[in-house]
Amino acid sequence: MRDWQPVLGLPLWVWLFVLPAALALFCLMRRDLATRLLAPLWRLLDRIYYGAGVLAACFMVLILLIIVAQMIARWSGVEFPGSTEYAGYAMAATSFFALAHALTRGAHIRVSLLLSFNNFLRFWLDAFAMLIAAVTATYFARYAIKTNILSKLLNDRTQGQDFVPEWLLTFFSMFANAPSKWPDMWAATSSKLVYTPMWLPQLPMSIGSVLLAIVLWDMLTRLLATGETAIKGETVE
C-alpha cells in the first residue's frame, strides 16, 4: 500500500489508517477542543451524507422509470436494448450512495444487546465496533477504487446490449486528467454510442464505499469527542 508515496511522501496506509486513528485519539484526549474544531466539518459532512441519500433516491426513481419504459416498449413492440443492465446499474448506485446516509439514520443492522448494561461498557464497545468497521470499510473503499483503475487500464467493456454516449465517458474522464488535457479529450470525442466501459457503473460503488469509510471514521470521532453516538435511529410507530 505505497501507491501515494511518490506523490505525498507517506505510505498509503499512513494516510488511510494512521492519521484517522490519530485524529480519533486526539478527540478522545482533548474532547472540548476537538468538538470546537471539528463541528464545522461535521456539519459539512452531514450535508454530504444527506446529498448522497438524495442521489440514491433519484437512482431508485430511475429504476421505476426504466421498468415503466420496459413495459411500454413491450406493449408497443419497440425494442429497448440494455434496459436490464441499466436497471442493474441504477440499483447498484442506489445501494452504495445510500450507505453513508443510512448509517447516520440508524438504518444499518447494529447488534446492541451488550450495549444496555452500563454507560461505560456501551461507550467502549461502541467505539471498538466503530473502529473495526471503519478499518474494514477503508480497506473495501481502497480496493473498490483499484477495481475502477484496473477496469480502465484493461478497457473492460460490458457484455450486454447497453450503450452510452461517448461524451458521457469524456465528461467523467475529465476528473481523472489535468485541465490542460481537456481540450484534446473533447476534440477526440464523437457523439456516437459505445459499449459501456465497466469503470462507469463501478463509479457509484467506489464513491459510496469512500463515503461509508468517511462516515464511520466521522462517527467514531464524534463518539470519542462527545461521549455519545451520533447515529440516531428513526422511530417508526
PyMOL commands that set and color helices and strands:
alter all, ss='L'
color gray80, all
select helices_A, chain A and resi 5-8+12-29+31-76+83-104+113-116+119-154+166-176+179-187+199-226
alter helices_A, ss='H'
color red, helices_A
select strands_A, chain A and resi 163-165+193-195
alter strands_A, ss='S'
color yellow, strands_A
deselect
rebuild
show_as cartoon
